[in-house]
Amino acid sequence: MMDVKRTSIELPTNTLIKIKAMAVKKGTTQNKIINELINKGFKSTESETKEPKKKIPEYLIANKNRKPDPEKHEKMAGFIKNVEPFNAVELIKEARSE
């Protein structure tokens, strides 16, 4: 059997009314509804923290070997992946002169 502890919480009246309505609709107790909602909240929070950080799409990264594909994305964000030092001012001048 699961270890259970009792506690008191304060809920806004409209929240309690919604919980009671859910319990009646599902034919269960308010306690089960509250536990179910809390556990869903924990699961969604855990999945958010486990998601990897979103990478920049490859077609937006320009380098010496490959230019961004304008057909895949009309408005380029201007990301450049580079391991060597570069002069940004010169690159902008070069890009504007083309």
N, C-alpha and C positions, 0 to 999 in steps of 0.2 A: 504494500500500500504506500502511496505517495505521502511524504511528510507534508503536513498542511499547517499553516500558521494563520491565526485570525488577526485582522487589522481593521481599522476604521479609516475611511477616506471621505472627503467632502467632494461632492459632485454638483455641478450646476443643475438646477431643476430640469432644464430642457434635455440635458444629457441623460439624467435618470429616467425621464419619461421615454426617451428613445430606447434605452436598455430594457425597460419594462415591456415596451411594445414588441421588441425583438424576441424577448423571452416567451411572451404569449404566442406570437406568430410561430415560433419554432417548437413550442410545447416543452420548454426547458426552464431552468432557473436563471435568475438574474446573475447569480454567482458564476454559472457556467458561461454565460454570454460575456461577462467582464473578463474572465480568464481567457476565453477564446480571442477576444479583441486585443488583450495585452500581449498574448503570445504571437498573434499576427504582426503586431507592432515590432516585437523583438526580431522576428524573422526578416521583416523588411529592412530593419536597421542593419542587421548582420549582413544581408546581401549587398547593401549599399557600400559597406566598408570593404567587402571582399572584391568588388568590381575593380578591374585594372583601370588605371588612368587611361583616358582616351588618347590615342596617338594621332598625330597629324596624318591625314590621308596621304599615301605615297604620291598621288598625282599632284599634290600641292607643293611637294618638295622639289626644288630645282637645284641641280649641281652641274658640274662640268660635263658630265656624260649624258644627262637627260634634262630636257626642259619640261615644265608643267604641261599637261594636256588640256588645252583650252576647251575642247569638246566636252570634257567631263565636268568642268567647272568654269563658268564664264567670268566670275569675279574672283580674281586671284587674291589671296591673302598676303602674299609677299614673304612667305617663309623660305629661307635658304638654309640648307644643311651644309656646313662646311667645316673641315678639320684644319684647314690652313688659315693663317691670318690674311685679312683682305682689307682694302680701302673702300668703305661703303660709298664715299663721295664719288670716287672714280667709277664704281660700278653703276651708280645712278646716272652719272654723266653719259656713260657708255650706253646704258639702256635707253636714255632719252634721245640719243643721236641716231639710233637705228630706225 
